[in-house]
Amino acid sequence: MTDIKMVVAIIRPDRLTDVKRALSETGAPSLTVTDVSGRGSQPAKKSQWRGEEYVVDLHQKVKVETVVADTPAEDVVEAIAEAAQTGEKGDGKIFVLPVEDAYQVRTGKTGPDAV
């Protein structure tokens, strides 16, 4: 049986177009994008609103998820990393998770055929 992997990337929102293009070029069949916020090594920013100063330590990010079976997960990770990298703190992280099984609702296909 072919390994099914889920690649999850947390990236800067302005890098999403480049990441989508890179995923398309690697042959990753589909993706899910979610707006998220989080905190990591990127420094907090101080802002003012109505004369009050506050600290913004949760930064807006985008979570990109793709499940692959025929395309090697390493190729997907490399494509995302190259497209998302700016060289500054806060570029994001990429995680690779095993997927036990997949089920396509419309056709009833399972396993790698469902991906």
C-alpha positions in Angstrom: 0.0 0.0 0.0 1.2 3.5 -0.8 1.9 5.8 2.1 -0.6 8.6 2.5 0.8 11.8 4.1 -0.7 15.0 5.2 1.5 18.1 4.8 0.5 21.0 7.0 2.2 24.4 6.6 1.7 27.5 8.7 2.9 30.4 6.5 2.7 34.2 6.0 -0.6 35.2 4.2 1.3 37.2 1.6 3.2 34.0 0.5 0.0 32.0 -0.2 -0.1 32.7 -4.0 3.5 31.5 -4.4 2.8 28.4 -2.3 -0.3 27.5 -4.3 1.7 27.9 -7.6 4.5 25.7 -6.2 2.1 23.0 -5.0 0.5 23.0 -8.5 3.8 22.5 -10.1 4.7 19.5 -7.9 1.4 17.8 -8.7 -0.2 18.0 -5.3 -3.9 17.3 -6.2 -5.7 19.5 -3.7 -5.3 21.8 -0.7 -7.3 23.4 2.1 -6.5 26.9 3.3 -7.5 28.3 6.7 -6.9 31.7 8.2 -5.2 31.2 11.7 -3.3 33.3 14.1 -0.4 32.2 16.3 2.8 33.1 18.1 6.3 31.8 17.6 9.7 33.4 17.3 8.3 36.4 15.4 8.5 39.4 17.7 5.4 41.1 19.2 4.3 44.5 17.8 3.1 47.4 19.9 0.2 49.4 18.6 -2.1 52.2 19.8 -5.8 52.5 19.6 -7.7 55.4 21.0 -4.7 56.5 23.0 -4.2 53.1 24.6 -1.1 51.1 23.9 -1.5 47.3 23.4 0.7 44.4 22.3 -0.1 42.2 19.3 1.6 38.9 19.9 -0.7 36.7 17.8 0.2 37.2 14.2 -2.1 36.4 11.3 -1.0 33.3 9.4 -2.4 30.9 6.8 -2.6 27.2 7.4 -2.3 25.1 4.2 -3.1 21.4 4.3 -2.6 18.9 1.5 -2.9 15.1 1.5 -0.6 13.3 -0.9 -0.2 9.6 -2.0 1.3 9.6 -5.5 3.5 12.7 -5.0 6.3 12.3 -2.5 5.8 14.3 0.7 9.4 15.4 0.6 8.8 17.1 -2.8 5.7 18.9 -1.4 7.6 20.1 1.7 10.5 21.4 -0.4 8.2 23.2 -2.8 6.3 24.9 0.1 9.5 25.8 1.9 11.1 27.4 -1.1 7.9 29.4 -2.0 7.2 30.5 1.6 10.7 31.5 2.6 11.5 35.2 3.1 14.5 34.7 5.3 12.9 36.6 8.2 11.5 35.4 11.5 7.9 34.3 11.2 8.2 32.4 7.9 6.4 29.5 9.4 6.6 25.8 9.9 5.8 22.6 7.9 4.6 19.4 9.5 4.3 15.9 7.8 1.7 13.5 9.4 0.9 9.9 8.5 -2.7 9.4 7.3 -4.2 6.0 8.2 -6.8 6.0 5.5 -8.8 8.2 3.2 -12.4 8.0 2.0 -13.8 9.9 -1.0 -17.5 10.7 -0.2 -18.7 11.1 -3.8 -17.2 7.9 -5.3 -16.7 5.7 -2.3 -13.0 5.2 -3.2 -10.6 4.5 -0.3 -6.9 4.7 0.4 -4.6 6.3 -2.1 -7.3 6.2 -4.8 -9.4 8.6 -2.7 -6.6 11.1 -2.6 
